[in-house]
Amino acid sequence: MLDNSPQLHRSASSAADTYSSIQRINEAVDQSSGWISPLKYELGKVIVGQEHLIERLLIGLLSGGHILLEGLPGLAKTLAVKTLAKAIQTDFRRIQFTPDMLPADIIGTEIYNPQQTTFEVKQGPIFSSLILADEINRAPAKVQSALLEAMQEKQVTIGDQSFQLPELFLVLATQNPIEQEGTYPLPEAQVDRFMLKVVIGYPSRAEERKILDNFERTDAEIEVAPVTRASDILAARKVVNSIYMDGKIKDYIVSLVYATREPESYQLQLKEYIETGVSPRATINLKVAARCLAYLAGRGYVTPDDVKAAAIDVMRHRLRVSYEAEAEGIGSEDIIRKILDTVAVP
């Protein structure tokens, strides 16, 4: 017993330090999140229902992670992003993707100046803090791939020069379901660079009725007030990065990821339905998204429920299902839900 007392003392001391650290983080969360409620209110003036969508847009802001919004036309994907841009005091550009676009239409190009006999760089619309890539899968892969460097490294190379993008830089892309005519599948390398893929469904009957009330006049536009600045969001990101995550939670994240690669290790009979498991980016993004959800809940620590709430949107576009799964009508979301129900929660 006497031999263990120093160890017990260190353990108690460590627990006290952790508790004190979480208390400080809680205070930092409370002090830095004053803009969250006003922003939600402004978005709610225009976007009826869709709480899941609004929460995911906030995760994108808090993490700097790019978001892919998928849904049928008319489900307020573009409207949600435009409203978000109005509520933030920063620069915003909308890029409408079309089949005849060229990469230079996005990143810019070099233009010859005959007076000075030199080439000058003309920057494209990608040089903005918030980018709405509207109907991104309407353009062929060559154009979509022009975003790869910008999304991963926050820089763009034009000719032999590299240019840094704004610190807040965030791509919010919309796409129609791939079965729709005139759409192209996104390259896998680009899909993996989206932190979240959010699938948007139809509003409920009550929400549909409220939409009618909100749009009594077709010429009326709901005013959205700017309620936050880029500096507020960047300050909040630093607090998000400090949110406490226990080692058991990290192990849980790794287990969820590995269950998509080696399902038999978790007594899951899913191997025939999975062509490739999720990438290491899913591991990193699941940790970041869980921290963002803790921040939005006003907590300085992550719980397993935060991880579970983020898992489907983080992993659905990274998990490739097999032909057998497609033939049986099993999608990536079904597999992820089975994994969440099976892997032990700490």
C-alpha positions as a Markdown table, in Angstrom:
| # | Residue | x | y | z |
|---|---|---|---|---|
| 1 | Met | 0.0 | 0.0 | 0.0 |
| 2 | Leu | 2.8 | 2.4 | 0.9 |
| 3 | Asp | 4.6 | 1.7 | -2.4 |
| 4 | Asn | 1.5 | 2.8 | -4.3 |
| 5 | Ser | 0.8 | 6.0 | -2.4 |
| 6 | Pro | 3.2 | 8.2 | -4.6 |
| 7 | Gln | 1.5 | 6.8 | -7.7 |
| 8 | Leu | -2.0 | 7.5 | -6.2 |
| 9 | His | -0.9 | 11.0 | -5.3 |
| 10 | Arg | 0.4 | 11.7 | -8.9 |
| 11 | Ser | -2.9 | 10.3 | -10.3 |
| 12 | Ala | -5.0 | 12.5 | -8.0 |
| 13 | Ser | -2.8 | 15.5 | -8.9 |
| 14 | Ser | -3.1 | 14.8 | -12.6 |
| 15 | Ala | -6.9 | 14.5 | -12.3 |
| 16 | Ala | -7.0 | 17.9 | -10.5 |
| 17 | Asp | -4.8 | 19.5 | -13.2 |
| 18 | Thr | -7.1 | 18.1 | -15.9 |
| 19 | Tyr | -10.2 | 19.4 | -14.2 |
| 20 | Ser | -8.6 | 22.9 | -13.7 |
| 21 | Ser | -7.6 | 22.9 | -17.4 |
| 22 | Ile | -11.1 | 22.0 | -18.5 |
| 23 | Gln | -12.5 | 24.8 | -16.3 |
| 24 | Arg | -10.2 | 27.3 | -18.1 |
| 25 | Ile | -11.3 | 26.0 | -21.5 |
| 26 | Asn | -14.9 | 26.2 | -20.5 |
| 27 | Glu | -14.4 | 29.9 | -19.7 |
| 28 | Ala | -12.6 | 30.5 | -23.0 |
| 29 | Val | -15.4 | 28.8 | -24.9 |
| 30 | Asp | -18.0 | 31.0 | -23.1 |
| 31 | Gln | -16.0 | 34.2 | -23.8 |
| 32 | Ser | -15.3 | 33.5 | -27.4 |
| 33 | Ser | -18.7 | 32.1 | -28.6 |
| 34 | Gly | -20.8 | 35.2 | -28.2 |
| 35 | Trp | -21.3 | 35.5 | -31.9 |
| 36 | Ile | -22.7 | 31.9 | -32.3 |
| 37 | Ser | -26.3 | 32.7 | -31.2 |
| 38 | Pro | -26.7 | 35.9 | -33.2 |
| 39 | Leu | -25.4 | 34.1 | -36.3 |
| 40 | Lys | -27.8 | 31.2 | -35.8 |
| 41 | Tyr | -30.6 | 33.8 | -35.5 |
| 42 | Glu | -29.7 | 35.5 | -38.7 |
| 43 | Leu | -29.5 | 32.2 | -40.6 |
| 44 | Gly | -32.8 | 31.1 | -39.1 |
| 45 | Lys | -34.6 | 34.2 | -40.5 |
| 46 | Val | -34.0 | 32.8 | -44.0 |
| 47 | Ile | -33.4 | 29.1 | -43.6 |
| 48 | Val | -36.4 | 27.3 | -42.2 |
| 49 | Gly | -35.6 | 24.1 | -40.3 |
| 50 | Gln | -32.4 | 22.6 | -41.5 |
| 51 | Glu | -30.8 | 22.8 | -38.0 |
| 52 | His | -28.4 | 20.0 | -39.0 |
| 53 | Leu | -27.2 | 22.1 | -42.1 |
| 54 | Ile | -26.7 | 25.2 | -40.0 |
| 55 | Glu | -24.8 | 23.3 | -37.3 |
| 56 | Arg | -22.5 | 21.8 | -40.0 |
| 57 | Leu | -21.9 | 25.3 | -41.6 |
| 58 | Leu | -20.8 | 26.5 | -38.1 |
| 59 | Ile | -18.4 | 23.5 | -37.8 |
| 60 | Gly | -16.9 | 24.6 | -41.1 |
| 61 | Leu | -16.3 | 28.1 | -39.8 |
| 62 | Leu | -14.9 | 26.9 | -36.5 |
| 63 | Ser | -12.5 | 24.3 | -38.1 |
| 64 | Gly | -11.7 | 25.8 | -41.5 |
| 65 | Gly | -12.8 | 22.5 | -43.0 |
| 66 | His | -14.4 | 22.6 | -46.4 |
| 67 | Ile | -18.0 | 21.3 | -46.7 |
| 68 | Leu | -19.8 | 19.6 | -49.5 |
| 69 | Leu | -23.6 | 20.0 | -49.5 |
| 70 | Glu | -25.6 | 17.5 | -51.5 |
| 71 | Gly | -29.3 | 17.6 | -52.3 |
| 72 | Leu | -31.9 | 18.0 | -55.0 |
| 73 | Pro | -32.4 | 21.5 | -56.5 |
| 74 | Gly | -34.5 | 23.9 | -54.5 |
| 75 | Leu | -33.5 | 22.7 | -51.0 |
| 76 | Ala | -31.8 | 26.0 | -50.0 |
| 77 | Lys | -28.2 | 24.8 | -50.4 |
| 78 | Thr | -27.1 | 28.0 | -52.2 |
| 79 | Leu | -29.4 | 30.2 | -50.1 |
| 80 | Ala | -27.9 | 28.9 | -46.9 |
| 81 | Val | -24.3 | 29.7 | -47.9 |
| 82 | Lys | -25.2 | 33.1 | -49.3 |
| 83 | Thr | -27.0 | 34.0 | -46.1 |
| 84 | Leu | -24.0 | 32.8 | -44.1 |
| 85 | Ala | -21.8 | 35.1 | -46.1 |
| 86 | Lys | -24.1 | 38.1 | -45.5 |
| 87 | Ala | -23.9 | 37.5 | -41.7 |
| 88 | Ile | -20.1 | 37.6 | -41.7 |
| 89 | Gln | -18.1 | 40.8 | -42.3 |
| 90 | Thr | -15.7 | 39.3 | -44.9 |
| 91 | Asp | -15.3 | 38.9 | -48.6 |
| 92 | Phe | -17.4 | 36.3 | -50.5 |
| 93 | Arg | -17.4 | 35.0 | -54.0 |
| 94 | Arg | -19.8 | 32.7 | -55.8 |
| 95 | Ile | -18.4 | 30.5 | -58.5 |
| 96 | Gln | -21.1 | 28.9 | -60.7 |
| 97 | Phe | -19.7 | 25.7 | -62.2 |
| 98 | Thr | -20.7 | 24.9 | -65.7 |
| 99 | Pro | -19.6 | 22.2 | -68.3 |
| 100 | Asp | -17.7 | 24.8 | -70.4 |
| 101 | Met | -15.5 | 26.2 | -67.6 |
| 102 | Leu | -11.7 | 26.3 | -67.6 |
| 103 | Pro | -9.4 | 26.1 | -64.6 |
| 104 | Ala | -8.3 | 29.7 | -65.3 |
| 105 | Asp | -11.9 | 30.8 | -64.6 |
| 106 | Ile | -11.3 | 29.7 | -61.0 |
| 107 | Ile | -7.7 | 30.4 | -60.1 |
| 108 | Gly | -6.8 | 33.0 | -62.6 |
| 109 | Thr | -4.2 | 33.2 | -65.4 |
| 110 | Glu | -1.3 | 35.1 | -66.8 |
| 111 | Ile | -2.1 | 37.9 | -69.2 |
| 112 | Tyr | 0.4 | 39.4 | -71.6 |
| 113 | Asn | 1.0 | 43.2 | -71.3 |
| 114 | Pro | 2.1 | 44.5 | -74.7 |
| 115 | Gln | 3.3 | 47.9 | -73.3 |
| 116 | Gln | 5.7 | 46.3 | -70.9 |
| 117 | Thr | 6.2 | 43.1 | -72.9 |
| 118 | Thr | 5.7 | 41.0 | -69.7 |
| 119 | Phe | 3.1 | 38.6 | -68.4 |
| 120 | Glu | 0.9 | 39.8 | -65.5 |
| 121 | Val | -1.1 | 37.6 | -63.2 |
| 122 | Lys | -4.8 | 38.2 | -63.0 |
| 123 | Gln | -6.2 | 36.5 | -59.9 |
| 124 | Gly | -9.4 | 34.5 | -60.2 |
| 125 | Pro | -12.4 | 34.4 | -57.8 |
| 126 | Ile | -10.8 | 31.8 | -55.6 |
| 127 | Phe | -8.9 | 34.6 | -53.9 |
| 128 | Ser | -11.6 | 35.3 | -51.3 |
| 129 | Ser | -12.3 | 34.2 | -47.7 |
| 130 | Leu | -15.7 | 32.5 | -48.3 |
| 131 | Ile | -16.1 | 30.6 | -51.6 |
| 132 | Leu | -19.5 | 29.2 | -52.8 |
| 133 | Ala | -18.7 | 26.6 | -55.4 |
| 134 | Asp | -22.2 | 26.2 | -56.7 |
| 135 | Glu | -23.1 | 23.0 | -58.5 |
| 136 | Ile | -19.5 | 21.9 | -58.4 |
| 137 | Asn | -20.3 | 18.6 | -60.1 |
| 138 | Arg | -21.6 | 20.4 | -63.2 |
| 139 | Ala | -18.0 | 21.0 | -64.4 |
| 140 | Pro | -15.6 | 18.2 | -65.6 |
| 141 | Ala | -12.8 | 16.8 | -63.5 |
| 142 | Lys | -10.1 | 19.0 | -64.9 |
| 143 | Val | -11.9 | 22.1 | -63.6 |
| 144 | Gln | -12.8 | 20.6 | -60.3 |
| 145 | Ser | -9.2 | 19.6 | -59.8 |
| 146 | Ala | -8.2 | 23.2 | -60.0 |
| 147 | Leu | -9.4 | 23.5 | -56.4 |
| 148 | Leu | -7.1 | 20.8 | -55.0 |
| 149 | Glu | -4.1 | 22.9 | -54.1 |
| 150 | Ala | -6.3 | 25.7 | -52.8 |
| 151 | Met | -8.3 | 23.4 | -50.5 |
| 152 | Gln | -5.3 | 21.6 | -49.1 |
| 153 | Glu | -2.5 | 24.1 | -48.9 |
| 154 | Lys | -4.4 | 27.4 | -48.9 |
| 155 | Gln | -2.3 | 28.6 | -51.8 |
| 156 | Val | -2.7 | 28.9 | -55.6 |
| 157 | Thr | 0.0 | 28.5 | -58.2 |
| 158 | Ile | -0.3 | 30.6 | -61.4 |
| 159 | Gly | 2.5 | 30.2 | -63.8 |
| 160 | Asp | 5.7 | 29.9 | -61.7 |
| 161 | Gln | 4.3 | 32.0 | -58.8 |
| 162 | Ser | 2.5 | 30.8 | -55.7 |
| 163 | Phe | 0.0 | 33.1 | -53.9 |
| 164 | Gln | -1.4 | 32.6 | -50.4 |
| 165 | Leu | -5.1 | 32.6 | -49.8 |
| 166 | Pro | -6.9 | 34.5 | -47.0 |
| 167 | Glu | -6.5 | 32.9 | -43.5 |
| 168 | Leu | -10.2 | 32.4 | -43.1 |
| 169 | Phe | -10.4 | 30.6 | -46.6 |
| 170 | Leu | -13.3 | 28.2 | -46.7 |
| 171 | Val | -14.9 | 26.4 | -49.6 |
| 172 | Leu | -18.6 | 25.6 | -49.3 |
| 173 | Ala | -19.6 | 23.5 | -52.3 |
| 174 | Thr | -23.0 | 22.4 | -53.5 |
| 175 | Gln | -23.8 | 19.5 | -55.7 |
| 176 | Asn | -26.8 | 17.7 | -57.1 |
| 177 | Pro | -27.2 | 14.0 | -56.7 |
| 178 | Ile | -24.8 | 12.2 | -59.2 |
| 179 | Glu | -27.7 | 10.4 | -60.9 |
| 180 | Gln | -28.9 | 13.8 | -62.3 |
| 181 | Glu | -28.3 | 14.4 | -65.9 |
| 182 | Gly | -25.3 | 16.6 | -66.8 |
| 183 | Thr | -23.3 | 15.9 | -63.6 |
| 184 | Tyr | -19.8 | 14.5 | -63.2 |
| 185 | Pro | -18.5 | 12.5 | -60.3 |
| 186 | Leu | -15.9 | 14.5 | -58.2 |
| 187 | Pro | -12.3 | 13.1 | -58.3 |
| 188 | Glu | -11.6 | 11.0 | -55.2 |
| 189 | Ala | -8.7 | 13.2 | -54.2 |
| 190 | Gln | -11.0 | 16.2 | -54.1 |
| 191 | Val | -13.8 | 14.5 | -52.3 |
| 192 | Asp | -11.4 | 13.5 | -49.5 |
| 193 | Arg | -10.5 | 17.1 | -49.0 |
| 194 | Phe | -14.0 | 18.0 | -47.9 |
| 195 | Met | -14.1 | 17.7 | -44.2 |
| 196 | Leu | -17.9 | 17.0 | -44.2 |
| 197 | Lys | -20.4 | 15.9 | -46.7 |
| 198 | Val | -23.9 | 17.0 | -45.7 |
| 199 | Val | -26.9 | 15.4 | -47.4 |
| 200 | Ile | -30.0 | 17.7 | -47.3 |
| 201 | Gly | -33.5 | 16.3 | -47.4 |
| 202 | Tyr | -36.9 | 17.8 | -47.8 |
| 203 | Pro | -38.4 | 20.0 | -45.0 |
| 204 | Ser | -41.2 | 18.7 | -42.8 |
| 205 | Arg | -44.8 | 19.6 | -43.4 |
| 206 | Ala | -44.7 | 22.3 | -40.7 |
| 207 | Glu | -41.5 | 23.7 | -42.0 |
| 208 | Glu | -42.9 | 23.8 | -45.6 |
| 209 | Arg | -45.9 | 25.8 | -44.2 |
| 210 | Lys | -43.5 | 28.2 | -42.5 |
| 211 | Ile | -41.6 | 28.7 | -45.8 |
| 212 | Leu | -44.8 | 29.8 | -47.4 |
| 213 | Asp | -45.3 | 32.4 | -44.6 |
| 214 | Asn | -41.8 | 33.7 | -45.0 |
| 215 | Phe | -42.1 | 34.3 | -48.7 |
| 216 | Glu | -45.5 | 36.0 | -48.9 |
| 217 | Arg | -44.1 | 38.3 | -51.6 |
| 218 | Thr | -41.8 | 37.1 | -54.3 |
| 219 | Asp | -40.1 | 40.5 | -54.5 |
| 220 | Ala | -39.4 | 40.7 | -50.8 |
| 221 | Glu | -36.0 | 40.0 | -49.5 |
| 222 | Ile | -35.4 | 39.2 | -45.8 |
| 223 | Glu | -32.7 | 41.4 | -44.3 |
| 224 | Val | -29.7 | 39.7 | -42.9 |
| 225 | Ala | -27.5 | 41.7 | -40.6 |
| 226 | Pro | -23.7 | 41.1 | -40.3 |
| 227 | Val | -23.1 | 39.9 | -36.7 |
| 228 | Thr | -19.5 | 38.7 | -36.7 |
| 229 | Arg | -16.1 | 39.3 | -38.2 |
| 230 | Ala | -13.3 | 37.1 | -39.5 |
| 231 | Ser | -11.3 | 37.9 | -36.4 |
| 232 | Asp | -14.0 | 36.5 | -34.1 |
| 233 | Ile | -14.0 | 33.3 | -36.1 |
| 234 | Leu | -10.2 | 32.9 | -36.1 |
| 235 | Ala | -10.1 | 33.6 | -32.3 |
| 236 | Ala | -12.8 | 30.9 | -31.8 |
| 237 | Arg | -10.7 | 28.4 | -33.9 |
| 238 | Lys | -7.8 | 28.8 | -31.4 |
| 239 | Val | -10.2 | 27.9 | -28.5 |
| 240 | Val | -11.6 | 24.9 | -30.5 |
| 241 | Asn | -8.0 | 23.6 | -30.9 |
| 242 | Ser | -7.5 | 23.7 | -27.1 |
| 243 | Ile | -10.7 | 21.7 | -26.2 |
| 244 | Tyr | -9.8 | 18.7 | -24.1 |
| 245 | Met | -10.0 | 15.2 | -25.6 |
| 246 | Asp | -9.3 | 12.2 | -23.4 |
| 247 | Gly | -7.1 | 9.4 | -24.6 |
| 248 | Lys | -10.0 | 7.0 | -24.5 |
| 249 | Ile | -12.0 | 9.2 | -26.9 |
| 250 | Lys | -9.0 | 9.3 | -29.3 |
| 251 | Asp | -8.8 | 5.5 | -29.1 |
| 252 | Tyr | -12.6 | 5.4 | -29.9 |
| 253 | Ile | -12.1 | 7.5 | -33.0 |
| 254 | Val | -9.3 | 5.2 | -34.2 |
| 255 | Ser | -11.5 | 2.2 | -33.6 |
| 256 | Leu | -14.3 | 3.6 | -35.7 |
| 257 | Val | -11.9 | 4.3 | -38.5 |
| 258 | Tyr | -10.2 | 0.9 | -38.4 |
| 259 | Ala | -13.6 | -0.8 | -38.3 |
| 260 | Thr | -14.1 | 0.5 | -41.9 |
| 261 | Arg | -10.8 | -1.1 | -42.9 |
| 262 | Glu | -10.8 | -4.3 | -40.9 |
| 263 | Pro | -14.4 | -4.9 | -39.9 |
| 264 | Glu | -13.8 | -8.5 | -39.0 |
| 265 | Ser | -11.6 | -7.3 | -36.1 |
| 266 | Tyr | -14.7 | -5.9 | -34.5 |
| 267 | Gln | -17.0 | -8.9 | -35.3 |
| 268 | Leu | -18.6 | -7.1 | -38.1 |
| 269 | Gln | -19.6 | -9.1 | -41.2 |
| 270 | Leu | -19.1 | -6.1 | -43.6 |
| 271 | Lys | -15.9 | -6.9 | -45.5 |
| 272 | Glu | -17.8 | -7.9 | -48.7 |
| 273 | Tyr | -19.7 | -4.6 | -48.6 |
| 274 | Ile | -16.6 | -2.3 | -48.3 |
| 275 | Glu | -14.3 | -1.7 | -51.2 |
| 276 | Thr | -12.0 | 0.8 | -49.4 |
| 277 | Gly | -12.1 | 2.1 | -45.8 |
| 278 | Val | -11.8 | 5.7 | -44.9 |
| 279 | Ser | -8.6 | 7.6 | -45.1 |
| 280 | Pro | -6.4 | 9.1 | -42.3 |
| 281 | Arg | -8.0 | 12.4 | -43.1 |
| 282 | Ala | -11.2 | 11.0 | -41.6 |
| 283 | Thr | -9.4 | 10.3 | -38.3 |
| 284 | Ile | -8.1 | 13.9 | -38.1 |
| 285 | Asn | -11.4 | 15.4 | -39.2 |
| 286 | Leu | -13.5 | 13.3 | -36.8 |
| 287 | Lys | -11.4 | 14.7 | -34.0 |
| 288 | Val | -11.8 | 18.3 | -35.2 |
| 289 | Ala | -15.5 | 18.0 | -35.9 |
| 290 | Ala | -16.1 | 16.5 | -32.4 |
| 291 | Arg | -14.2 | 19.4 | -30.8 |
| 292 | Cys | -16.4 | 21.8 | -32.8 |
| 293 | Leu | -19.6 | 20.1 | -31.6 |
| 294 | Ala | -18.3 | 20.3 | -28.0 |
| 295 | Tyr | -17.6 | 24.1 | -28.5 |
| 296 | Leu | -21.1 | 24.6 | -29.9 |
| 297 | Ala | -22.5 | 22.9 | -26.9 |
| 298 | Gly | -20.6 | 25.2 | -24.6 |
| 299 | Arg | -18.2 | 22.5 | -23.3 |
| 300 | Gly | -14.4 | 22.5 | -23.0 |
| 301 | Tyr | -14.2 | 18.7 | -23.4 |
| 302 | Val | -15.3 | 16.1 | -26.0 |
| 303 | Thr | -17.7 | 13.3 | -25.2 |
| 304 | Pro | -18.3 | 10.0 | -27.2 |
| 305 | Asp | -21.7 | 11.5 | -28.3 |
| 306 | Asp | -19.8 | 14.3 | -30.1 |
| 307 | Val | -17.8 | 11.8 | -32.0 |
| 308 | Lys | -20.9 | 9.7 | -32.9 |
| 309 | Ala | -22.8 | 12.8 | -34.0 |
| 310 | Ala | -20.0 | 13.8 | -36.4 |
| 311 | Ala | -19.1 | 10.3 | -37.7 |
| 312 | Ile | -21.6 | 10.0 | -40.6 |
| 313 | Asp | -20.9 | 13.4 | -42.2 |
| 314 | Val | -17.1 | 12.9 | -41.8 |
| 315 | Met | -17.0 | 9.4 | -43.2 |
| 316 | Arg | -19.9 | 8.9 | -45.7 |
| 317 | His | -18.0 | 10.3 | -48.7 |
| 318 | Arg | -14.7 | 8.5 | -47.8 |
| 319 | Leu | -16.1 | 5.0 | -47.4 |
| 320 | Arg | -16.4 | 3.3 | -50.8 |
| 321 | Val | -19.0 | 0.5 | -50.9 |
| 322 | Ser | -18.6 | -2.6 | -53.1 |
| 323 | Tyr | -20.8 | -3.7 | -56.0 |
| 324 | Glu | -22.4 | -6.2 | -53.7 |
| 325 | Ala | -23.5 | -3.5 | -51.4 |
| 326 | Glu | -24.9 | -1.4 | -54.2 |
| 327 | Ala | -26.8 | -4.5 | -55.5 |
| 328 | Glu | -28.3 | -5.0 | -52.1 |
| 329 | Gly | -29.2 | -1.3 | -51.7 |
| 330 | Ile | -26.6 | -0.8 | -48.8 |
| 331 | Gly | -25.0 | 2.6 | -48.7 |
| 332 | Ser | -22.0 | 4.0 | -46.8 |
| 333 | Glu | -24.3 | 5.5 | -44.2 |
| 334 | Asp | -25.8 | 2.1 | -43.4 |
| 335 | Ile | -22.3 | 0.7 | -42.9 |
| 336 | Ile | -21.2 | 3.6 | -40.7 |
| 337 | Arg | -24.4 | 3.3 | -38.5 |
| 338 | Lys | -23.7 | -0.5 | -38.1 |
| 339 | Ile | -20.1 | 0.3 | -37.0 |
| 340 | Leu | -21.4 | 3.0 | -34.5 |
| 341 | Asp | -23.8 | 0.5 | -33.1 |
| 342 | Thr | -21.1 | -2.2 | -32.7 |
| 343 | Val | -17.8 | -0.6 | -31.7 |
| 344 | Ala | -17.6 | -0.3 | -27.9 |
| 345 | Val | -18.1 | 3.3 | -26.5 |
| 346 | Pro | -15.7 | 4.4 | -23.8 |
